[in-house]
Amino acid sequence: MLIPNIGFIAVDVKHHTCKNNSFTLSIKSEIVKSSEFEHLTKLYLWYAYKKKNINDNSWYFISAYDAMENGKVISSQKTEDFLSIELKYFKVVTDANDFSKLFSARIGTIGLISKTLGDYFSKKIKV
């Protein structure tokens, strides 16, 4: 995904049920692969969750790094182990202006500076 004034990010879209105020992510088939992907491509990978059966514009984004850092490991005998990640660790995106949250989450205040400069120049320069 190309975000204007910010750059490229990789997004893996999920359509999951939110249970106990958390989303889940399998460790072996998701987290391990995302780590390899980031290493090979030098792109940040974000998981974008859309709640099932909810008809709104909210998407819940979390970086692969933050998912690993904040997810609680749940062991399962029926399926592979997975992470349970509370909603409080996600960035909620409802419109295009919210994408700056993603950049500032990984890079810090430079993301806010980039957005501010981008907004400033897009209003000042008439093409």
LUMLUMPA-903157 format. One line per 10 residues: their letters; for each residue y, z, x of C-alpha. Coordinates in Angstrom, 2 decimals. Each point is the difference from the previous one (the first is absolute). Example, Ala and Ser with C-alpha at 12.3 -4.5 7.8 and 13.67 -1.06 7.14 Angstrom:
BEGIN
AS) -4.50/7.80/12.30  3.44/-0.66/1.37
***
This chain:
BEGIN
MLIPNIGFIA) 0.00/0.00/0.00  3.45/-0.89/1.32  2.66/2.54/-0.92  3.54/-1.36/0.45  1.98/1.71/2.80  -3.10/1.96/1.01  -2.84/-2.28/1.02  -3.69/-0.48/-0.68  -2.46/2.60/-1.19  -3.62/-0.44/-1.02
VDVKHHTCKN) -0.95/1.25/-3.46  -3.47/0.76/-1.36  0.29/0.27/-3.79  -2.16/2.49/-1.91  -0.45/0.39/-3.74  -1.40/3.52/-0.35  -0.08/2.84/-2.44  2.18/2.92/1.03  -2.16/3.14/-0.26  1.28/3.52/0.54
NSFTLSIKSE) 3.38/-1.40/1.05  -1.67/-1.87/2.90  -1.25/-3.43/0.98  -3.10/-0.58/2.10  -0.76/-2.22/2.96  -3.40/-0.49/1.64  -0.06/0.87/3.67  -2.50/-2.39/1.54  0.78/-3.15/-1.98  3.77/0.52/-0.20
IVKSSEFEHL) 1.50/2.37/2.56  -2.02/-1.17/3.00  0.76/-3.64/-0.79  3.70/0.68/-0.54  0.25/1.68/3.38  -1.61/-3.01/1.66  2.28/-2.36/-1.94  3.17/1.82/1.09  -1.17/0.02/3.60  -0.78/-3.73/0.04
TKLYLWYAYK) 3.01/-1.29/-1.96  2.67/2.59/0.94  0.95/0.09/-3.71  0.21/3.17/-2.04  -2.56/0.07/-2.78  0.95/1.53/-3.32  -2.23/0.75/-2.95  1.67/-0.77/-3.34  -1.55/1.72/-2.98  0.56/-0.90/-3.62
KKNINDNSWY) -1.21/2.53/-2.54  -2.62/-1.34/-2.38  0.87/0.02/-3.68  3.67/0.80/0.69  2.46/-2.67/-1.04  3.03/0.61/2.21  1.50/-1.58/3.10  -0.90/2.82/2.38  -1.98/-0.74/3.12  -1.07/2.79/2.33
FISAYDAMEN) 0.17/-0.94/3.69  -1.43/1.92/2.92  -0.39/-1.16/3.58  -3.48/-0.01/1.47  1.26/2.52/2.55  1.34/2.37/-2.67  -3.21/-0.35/-2.01  -2.00/1.16/3.03  2.45/2.80/0.78  0.33/1.38/-3.53
GKVISSQKTE) -3.25/-0.88/-1.74  -2.63/2.64/-0.58  -3.50/-1.09/1.08  -2.51/0.18/-2.84  -3.71/-0.35/0.87  -2.20/-1.79/-2.46  -3.76/-0.41/-0.11  0.21/-2.84/-2.56  2.60/-2.15/1.77  1.73/-0.02/3.35
DFLSIELKYF) 2.42/2.77/0.91  3.55/-0.50/-1.21  3.50/1.37/0.20  1.72/1.63/-2.95  3.74/-0.50/0.39  2.47/1.89/-2.18  2.78/-1.96/-1.69  2.66/2.01/1.83  -0.82/-1.95/3.18  0.66/-3.40/-1.59
KVVTDANDFS) 3.26/-1.94/-0.14  0.63/-1.19/-3.55  1.26/-3.57/-0.27  1.33/-1.18/-3.36  2.38/-2.77/1.10  0.98/-2.00/3.08  2.55/2.58/1.17  -2.77/2.59/0.43  -1.67/-1.92/2.83  2.40/1.54/2.51
KLFSARIGTI) -1.92/3.27/-0.59  -2.99/-1.54/1.74  1.87/-0.98/3.11  1.81/3.31/0.34  -3.28/1.85/-0.46  -1.55/-1.62/3.09  3.02/-0.57/2.21  2.40/2.72/-1.10  3.70/-0.41/-0.53  0.09/-3.42/1.65
GLISKTLGDY) -1.41/-1.33/-3.29  2.97/1.39/-1.88  2.37/-1.46/2.56  -1.69/-3.39/-0.31  0.28/0.06/-3.80  3.63/1.10/0.12  0.91/-2.75/2.46  -1.95/-2.56/-1.99  1.74/1.01/-3.22  3.39/-0.06/1.72
FSKKIKV) -0.42/-3.46/1.48  -1.56/-1.50/-3.12  3.14/1.02/-1.94  2.47/-1.07/2.71  -1.40/-3.40/0.89  0.36/-2.68/-2.66  -2.03/-3.11/0.57
***
